[in-house]
């Protein structure tokens, strides 16, 4: 990104009352995609549909006249978002005009990396939208407003939020129990983050 947040990174805290979206894996994937799209010269003015409104990848393919493969960062973020949203490799391949096996081979690692980064976002290598979602959300809103573009709707309903939080909590539990957290993750901080997400989900029930 063209900016960097200064000072000590603030941990995402779903218990704090704010007017921002409640973050979970799905809308964090949407935020990462929206920031990537906004920073790209070719796609900067593309209006992304709200989550669940329309297929995002198909929208980007149409807006770039099928040239999305020339923008690999945008393409990767779009494919990862579609996967997090539940799309199959076959459906993504059909949109791209590629075989499902080809798409999976190219993007499966990116999907796994995103899910691990979202679950354990404290490392410096994690993309800024996952480490600093509030700051990135503010940057995105201001950037789109300056361009006269419509804001991106990142809200998710309660059922969707709980579904994705349950999935990431299960992933964190499995990895912590097996002692297989990503390199650079402090186990104590990871356990604390897991407990925070558990409590937040219980309070939101």
Phi and psi restraints in degrees (value plus and minus 20) as a CYANA .aco file:
   2 UNK   PHI    -104.3   -64.3
   2 UNK   PSI     -16.8    23.2
   3 UNK   PHI    -156.9  -116.9
   3 UNK   PSI     145.0   185.0
   4 UNK   PHI    -157.3  -117.3
   4 UNK   PSI     110.9   150.9
   5 UNK   PHI     -88.9   -48.9
   5 UNK   PSI     118.5   158.5
   6 UNK   PHI    -122.3   -82.3
   6 UNK   PSI     141.2   181.2
   7 UNK   PHI      63.7   103.7
   7 UNK   PSI    -191.8  -151.8
   8 UNK   PHI     -91.8   -51.8
   8 UNK   PSI     107.6   147.6
   9 UNK   PHI     -78.7   -38.7
   9 UNK   PSI     116.9   156.9
  10 UNK   PHI    -110.8   -70.8
  10 UNK   PSI     112.2   152.2
  11 UNK   PHI     -91.3   -51.3
  11 UNK   PSI     120.1   160.1
  12 UNK   PHI     -81.1   -41.1
  12 UNK   PSI     110.5   150.5
  13 UNK   PHI    -150.0  -110.0
  13 UNK   PSI      77.4   117.4
  14 UNK   PHI     -87.3   -47.3
  14 UNK   PSI     -28.1    11.9
  15 UNK   PHI    -104.8   -64.8
  15 UNK   PSI     -37.7     2.3
  16 UNK   PHI     -96.8   -56.8
  16 UNK   PSI     112.0   152.0
  17 UNK   PHI     -92.4   -52.4
  17 UNK   PSI     106.3   146.3
  18 UNK   PHI    -166.2  -126.2
  18 UNK   PSI     151.1   191.1
  19 UNK   PHI    -119.0   -79.0
  19 UNK   PSI      -9.6    30.4
  20 UNK   PHI    -107.0   -67.0
  20 UNK   PSI     149.1   189.1
  21 UNK   PHI     -82.5   -42.5
  21 UNK   PSI     133.0   173.0
  22 UNK   PHI     -97.4   -57.4
  22 UNK   PSI      97.1   137.1
  23 UNK   PHI     -98.2   -58.2
  23 UNK   PSI     118.7   158.7
  24 UNK   PHI    -172.0  -132.0
  24 UNK   PSI    -199.7  -159.7
  25 UNK   PHI     -75.3   -35.3
  25 UNK   PSI     -60.8   -20.8
  26 UNK   PHI     -87.2   -47.2
  26 UNK   PSI     -71.4   -31.4
  27 UNK   PHI    -100.1   -60.1
  27 UNK   PSI     -35.8     4.2
  28 UNK   PHI     -90.7   -50.7
  28 UNK   PSI     -56.9   -16.9
  29 UNK   PHI     -84.0   -44.0
  29 UNK   PSI     -58.6   -18.6
  30 UNK   PHI     -86.9   -46.9
  30 UNK   PSI     -58.8   -18.8
  31 UNK   PHI     -84.4   -44.4
  31 UNK   PSI     -66.5   -26.5
  32 UNK   PHI     -77.4   -37.4
  32 UNK   PSI     -64.9   -24.9
  33 UNK   PHI     -83.7   -43.7
  33 UNK   PSI     -66.1   -26.1
  34 UNK   PHI     -82.7   -42.7
  34 UNK   PSI     -60.0   -20.0
  35 UNK   PHI     -86.2   -46.2
  35 UNK   PSI     -62.5   -22.5
  36 UNK   PHI     -82.7   -42.7
  36 UNK   PSI     -62.9   -22.9
  37 UNK   PHI     -83.1   -43.1
  37 UNK   PSI     -64.4   -24.4
  38 UNK   PHI     -85.8   -45.8
  38 UNK   PSI     -52.1   -12.1
  39 UNK   PHI    -100.8   -60.8
  39 UNK   PSI     -34.6     5.4
  40 UNK   PHI    -108.1   -68.1
  40 UNK   PSI     110.7   150.7
  41 UNK   PHI     -82.0   -42.0
  41 UNK   PSI     -54.9   -14.9
  42 UNK   PHI     -97.5   -57.5
  42 UNK   PSI     -51.5   -11.5
  43 UNK   PHI    -131.1   -91.1
  43 UNK   PSI     -15.2    24.8
  44 UNK   PHI     -76.6   -36.6
  44 UNK   PSI     -48.4    -8.4
  45 UNK   PHI    -123.1   -83.1
  45 UNK   PSI     -12.7    27.3
  46 UNK   PHI     -89.0   -49.0
  46 UNK   PSI     112.6   152.6
  47 UNK   PHI    -107.0   -67.0
  47 UNK   PSI      94.6   134.6
  48 UNK   PHI    -102.5   -62.5
  48 UNK   PSI     115.6   155.6
  49 UNK   PHI     -88.1   -48.1
  49 UNK   PSI     136.7   176.7
  50 UNK   PHI     -82.4   -42.4
  50 UNK   PSI     136.5   176.5
  51 UNK   PHI     -77.3   -37.3
  51 UNK   PSI     104.8   144.8
  52 UNK   PHI      65.3   105.3
  52 UNK   PSI     -24.6    15.4
  53 UNK   PHI     -98.9   -58.9
  53 UNK   PSI     -63.1   -23.1
  54 UNK   PHI    -180.3  -140.3
  54 UNK   PSI     138.9   178.9
  55 UNK   PHI     -82.9   -42.9
  55 UNK   PSI      98.4   138.4
  56 UNK   PHI     -86.4   -46.4
  56 UNK   PSI     -64.1   -24.1
  57 UNK   PHI     -81.7   -41.7
  57 UNK   PSI     -62.8   -22.8
  58 UNK   PHI     -83.8   -43.8
  58 UNK   PSI     -57.5   -17.5
  59 UNK   PHI     -81.7   -41.7
  59 UNK   PSI     -66.4   -26.4
  60 UNK   PHI     -86.3   -46.3
  60 UNK   PSI     -58.0   -18.0
  61 UNK   PHI     -82.3   -42.3
  61 UNK   PSI     -61.7   -21.7
  62 UNK   PHI     -87.3   -47.3
  62 UNK   PSI     -62.4   -22.4
  63 UNK   PHI     -88.6   -48.6
  63 UNK   PSI     -48.5    -8.5
  64 UNK   PHI    -119.4   -79.4
  64 UNK   PSI     -10.6    29.4
  65 UNK   PHI      34.3    74.3
  65 UNK   PSI      22.5    62.5
  66 UNK   PHI      59.6    99.6
  66 UNK   PSI     -13.7    26.3
  67 UNK   PHI    -118.2   -78.2
  67 UNK   PSI       4.5    44.5
  68 UNK   PHI     -86.1   -46.1
  68 UNK   PSI     -46.7    -6.7
  69 UNK   PHI     -87.2   -47.2
  69 UNK   PSI     -34.1     5.9
  70 UNK   PHI    -100.5   -60.5
  70 UNK   PSI     -26.6    13.4
  71 UNK   PHI    -142.1  -102.1
  71 UNK   PSI      56.4    96.4
  72 UNK   PHI     -80.9   -40.9
  72 UNK   PSI     -54.6   -14.6
  73 UNK   PHI     -87.8   -47.8
  73 UNK   PSI     -61.6   -21.6
  74 UNK   PHI     -86.3   -46.3
  74 UNK   PSI     -63.5   -23.5
  75 UNK   PHI     -80.4   -40.4
  75 UNK   PSI     -65.9   -25.9
  76 UNK   PHI     -81.6   -41.6
  76 UNK   PSI     -65.4   -25.4
  77 UNK   PHI     -83.5   -43.5
  77 UNK   PSI     -57.3   -17.3
  78 UNK   PHI     -87.8   -47.8
  78 UNK   PSI     -63.4   -23.4
  79 UNK   PHI     -85.4   -45.4
  79 UNK   PSI     -62.9   -22.9
  80 UNK   PHI     -81.9   -41.9
  80 UNK   PSI     -62.8   -22.8
  81 UNK   PHI     -78.9   -38.9
  81 UNK   PSI     -66.2   -26.2
  82 UNK   PHI     -80.9   -40.9
  82 UNK   PSI     -58.8   -18.8
  83 UNK   PHI     -85.2   -45.2
  83 UNK   PSI     -65.5   -25.5
  84 UNK   PHI     -81.9   -41.9
  84 UNK   PSI     -53.5   -13.5
  85 UNK   PHI     -97.2   -57.2
  85 UNK   PSI     -26.7    13.3
  86 UNK   PHI      89.2   129.2
  86 UNK   PSI     -15.1    24.9
  87 UNK   PHI     -92.3   -52.3
  87 UNK   PSI     123.9   163.9
  88 UNK   PHI    -101.6   -61.6
  88 UNK   PSI     142.1   182.1
  89 UNK   PHI     -81.9   -41.9
  89 UNK   PSI     -54.0   -14.0
  90 UNK   PHI     -84.8   -44.8
  90 UNK   PSI     -62.2   -22.2
  91 UNK   PHI     -85.6   -45.6
  91 UNK   PSI     -61.7   -21.7
  92 UNK   PHI     -85.1   -45.1
  92 UNK   PSI     -62.7   -22.7
  93 UNK   PHI     -80.6   -40.6
  93 UNK   PSI     -59.6   -19.6
  94 UNK   PHI     -82.5   -42.5
  94 UNK   PSI     -58.8   -18.8
  95 UNK   PHI     -87.0   -47.0
  95 UNK   PSI     -58.2   -18.2
  96 UNK   PHI    -104.9   -64.9
  96 UNK   PSI     -32.1     7.9
  97 UNK   PHI      53.6    93.6
  97 UNK   PSI      13.0    53.0
  98 UNK   PHI    -148.4  -108.4
  98 UNK   PSI     133.9   173.9
  99 UNK   PHI     -85.4   -45.4
  99 UNK   PSI     129.6   169.6
 100 UNK   PHI     -78.3   -38.3
 100 UNK   PSI     -60.7   -20.7
 101 UNK   PHI     -82.0   -42.0
 101 UNK   PSI     -59.3   -19.3
 102 UNK   PHI     -84.3   -44.3
 102 UNK   PSI     -64.5   -24.5
 103 UNK   PHI     -85.2   -45.2
 103 UNK   PSI     -64.3   -24.3
 104 UNK   PHI     -82.6   -42.6
 104 UNK   PSI     -63.7   -23.7
 105 UNK   PHI     -82.1   -42.1
 105 UNK   PSI     -56.5   -16.5
 106 UNK   PHI     -97.9   -57.9
 106 UNK   PSI     -55.0   -15.0
 107 UNK   PHI    -137.1   -97.1
 107 UNK   PSI     -24.6    15.4
 108 UNK   PHI     -81.0   -41.0
 108 UNK   PSI     -61.4   -21.4
 109 UNK   PHI     -84.1   -44.1
 109 UNK   PSI     -59.6   -19.6
 110 UNK   PHI     -83.0   -43.0
 110 UNK   PSI     -58.5   -18.5
 111 UNK   PHI     -85.1   -45.1
 111 UNK   PSI     -66.2   -26.2
 112 UNK   PHI     -81.9   -41.9
 112 UNK   PSI     -64.1   -24.1
 113 UNK   PHI     -80.6   -40.6
 113 UNK   PSI     -62.0   -22.0
 114 UNK   PHI     -82.5   -42.5
 114 UNK   PSI     -65.6   -25.6
 115 UNK   PHI     -83.6   -43.6
 115 UNK   PSI     -58.3   -18.3
 116 UNK   PHI     -90.0   -50.0
 116 UNK   PSI     -60.0   -20.0
 117 UNK   PHI     -83.5   -43.5
 117 UNK   PSI     -58.8   -18.8
 118 UNK   PHI     -88.7   -48.7
 118 UNK   PSI     -57.9   -17.9
 119 UNK   PHI     -92.6   -52.6
 119 UNK   PSI     -53.7   -13.7
 120 UNK   PHI    -151.1  -111.1
 120 UNK   PSI      56.5    96.5
 121 UNK   PHI    -109.8   -69.8
 121 UNK   PSI      -9.6    30.4
 122 UNK   PHI     -99.5   -59.5
 122 UNK   PSI     -31.1     8.9
 123 UNK   PHI    -100.5   -60.5
 123 UNK   PSI     130.6   170.6
 124 UNK   PHI     -83.3   -43.3
 124 UNK   PSI     -46.8    -6.8
 125 UNK   PHI     -96.9   -56.9
 125 UNK   PSI     -31.6     8.4
 126 UNK   PHI     -93.2   -53.2
 126 UNK   PSI     116.4   156.4
 127 UNK   PHI     -75.1   -35.1
 127 UNK   PSI     125.1   165.1
 128 UNK   PHI     -74.3   -34.3
 128 UNK   PSI     -59.7   -19.7
 129 UNK   PHI     -81.5   -41.5
 129 UNK   PSI     -42.4    -2.4
 130 UNK   PHI    -109.0   -69.0
 130 UNK   PSI     -50.4   -10.4
 131 UNK   PHI    -103.3   -63.3
 131 UNK   PSI     -57.7   -17.7
 132 UNK   PHI    -150.5  -110.5
 132 UNK   PSI      42.2    82.2
 133 UNK   PHI     -82.3   -42.3
 133 UNK   PSI     -58.1   -18.1
 134 UNK   PHI     -84.1   -44.1
 134 UNK   PSI     -65.8   -25.8
 135 UNK   PHI     -84.3   -44.3
 135 UNK   PSI     -61.9   -21.9
 136 UNK   PHI     -86.3   -46.3
 136 UNK   PSI     -56.2   -16.2
 137 UNK   PHI     -84.7   -44.7
 137 UNK   PSI     -61.8   -21.8
 138 UNK   PHI     -84.9   -44.9
 138 UNK   PSI     -64.2   -24.2
 139 UNK   PHI     -79.4   -39.4
 139 UNK   PSI     -64.6   -24.6
 140 UNK   PHI     -82.1   -42.1
 140 UNK   PSI     -66.0   -26.0
 141 UNK   PHI     -80.3   -40.3
 141 UNK   PSI     -63.5   -23.5
 142 UNK   PHI     -88.4   -48.4
 142 UNK   PSI     -60.4   -20.4
 143 UNK   PHI     -83.1   -43.1
 143 UNK   PSI     -64.1   -24.1
 144 UNK   PHI     -87.9   -47.9
 144 UNK   PSI     -57.9   -17.9
 145 UNK   PHI     -83.8   -43.8
 145 UNK   PSI     -60.8   -20.8
 146 UNK   PHI     -83.3   -43.3
 146 UNK   PSI     -50.4   -10.4
 147 UNK   PHI    -109.5   -69.5
 147 UNK   PSI     -21.8    18.2
 148 UNK   PHI      52.8    92.8
 148 UNK   PSI      -0.5    39.5
 149 UNK   PHI    -111.9   -71.9
 149 UNK   PSI     137.4   177.4
 150 UNK   PHI     -93.6   -53.6
 150 UNK   PSI     125.6   165.6
 151 UNK   PHI     -86.9   -46.9
 151 UNK   PSI     138.0   178.0
 152 UNK   PHI    -114.1   -74.1
 152 UNK   PSI     107.4   147.4
 153 UNK   PHI    -104.1   -64.1
 153 UNK   PSI      91.9   131.9
 154 UNK   PHI    -128.3   -88.3
 154 UNK   PSI     -12.0    28.0
 155 UNK   PHI     -91.9   -51.9
 155 UNK   PSI     127.6   167.6
 156 UNK   PHI    -148.1  -108.1
 156 UNK   PSI     132.6   172.6
 157 UNK   PHI     -97.7   -57.7
 157 UNK   PSI     150.8   190.8
 158 UNK   PHI     -79.7   -39.7
 158 UNK   PSI     -64.7   -24.7
 159 UNK   PHI     -83.1   -43.1
 159 UNK   PSI     -61.2   -21.2
 160 UNK   PHI     -85.9   -45.9
 160 UNK   PSI     -62.7   -22.7
 161 UNK   PHI     -79.2   -39.2
 161 UNK   PSI     -67.5   -27.5
 162 UNK   PHI     -84.4   -44.4
 162 UNK   PSI     -59.6   -19.6
 163 UNK   PHI     -79.5   -39.5
 163 UNK   PSI     -67.7   -27.7
 164 UNK   PHI     -95.6   -55.6
 164 UNK   PSI     -53.4   -13.4
 165 UNK   PHI     -85.6   -45.6
 165 UNK   PSI     -60.0   -20.0
 166 UNK   PHI     -80.6   -40.6
 166 UNK   PSI     -60.6   -20.6
 167 UNK   PHI     -86.5   -46.5
 167 UNK   PSI     -63.7   -23.7
 168 UNK   PHI     -93.6   -53.6
 168 UNK   PSI     -52.7   -12.7
 169 UNK   PHI     -83.3   -43.3
 169 UNK   PSI     -62.7   -22.7
 170 UNK   PHI     -82.7   -42.7
 170 UNK   PSI     -60.4   -20.4
 171 UNK   PHI     -82.6   -42.6
 171 UNK   PSI     -65.6   -25.6
 172 UNK   PHI     -83.1   -43.1
 172 UNK   PSI     -63.1   -23.1
 173 UNK   PHI     -80.3   -40.3
 173 UNK   PSI     -66.3   -26.3
 174 UNK   PHI     -80.9   -40.9
 174 UNK   PSI     -65.3   -25.3
 175 UNK   PHI     -91.5   -51.5
 175 UNK   PSI     -58.3   -18.3
 176 UNK   PHI     -89.5   -49.5
 176 UNK   PSI     -59.4   -19.4
 177 UNK   PHI     -84.3   -44.3
 177 UNK   PSI     -53.9   -13.9
 178 UNK   PHI    -107.1   -67.1
 178 UNK   PSI     -26.9    13.1
 179 UNK   PHI      45.7    85.7
 179 UNK   PSI      14.9    54.9
 180 UNK   PHI    -138.5   -98.5
 180 UNK   PSI      18.9    58.9
 181 UNK   PHI     -90.9   -50.9
 181 UNK   PSI     135.9   175.9
 182 UNK   PHI     -80.2   -40.2
 182 UNK   PSI     135.3   175.3
 183 UNK   PHI     -77.0   -37.0
 183 UNK   PSI     118.5   158.5
 184 UNK   PHI      69.8   109.8
 184 UNK   PSI     -24.2    15.8
 185 UNK   PHI    -108.1   -68.1
 185 UNK   PSI     106.3   146.3
 186 UNK   PHI     -98.8   -58.8
 186 UNK   PSI      99.7   139.7
 187 UNK   PHI     -77.3   -37.3
 187 UNK   PSI     -59.2   -19.2
 188 UNK   PHI     -83.0   -43.0
 188 UNK   PSI     -65.2   -25.2
 189 UNK   PHI     -85.0   -45.0
 189 UNK   PSI     -56.9   -16.9
 190 UNK   PHI     -86.1   -46.1
 190 UNK   PSI     -61.5   -21.5
 191 UNK   PHI     -84.0   -44.0
 191 UNK   PSI     -59.8   -19.8
 192 UNK   PHI     -84.4   -44.4
 192 UNK   PSI     -61.4   -21.4
 193 UNK   PHI     -84.1   -44.1
 193 UNK   PSI     -58.6   -18.6
 194 UNK   PHI     -82.4   -42.4
 194 UNK   PSI     -65.9   -25.9
 195 UNK   PHI     -82.2   -42.2
 195 UNK   PSI     -57.9   -17.9
 196 UNK   PHI     -82.4   -42.4
 196 UNK   PSI     -62.4   -22.4
 197 UNK   PHI     -90.0   -50.0
 197 UNK   PSI     -57.0   -17.0
 198 UNK   PHI     -80.6   -40.6
 198 UNK   PSI     -67.8   -27.8
 199 UNK   PHI     -84.1   -44.1
 199 UNK   PSI     -63.6   -23.6
 200 UNK   PHI     -78.9   -38.9
 200 UNK   PSI     -61.0   -21.0
 201 UNK   PHI     -88.7   -48.7
 201 UNK   PSI     -59.5   -19.5
 202 UNK   PHI     -82.8   -42.8
 202 UNK   PSI     -62.1   -22.1
 203 UNK   PHI     -87.8   -47.8
 203 UNK   PSI     -47.7    -7.7
 204 UNK   PHI    -106.9   -66.9
 204 UNK   PSI     -26.7    13.3
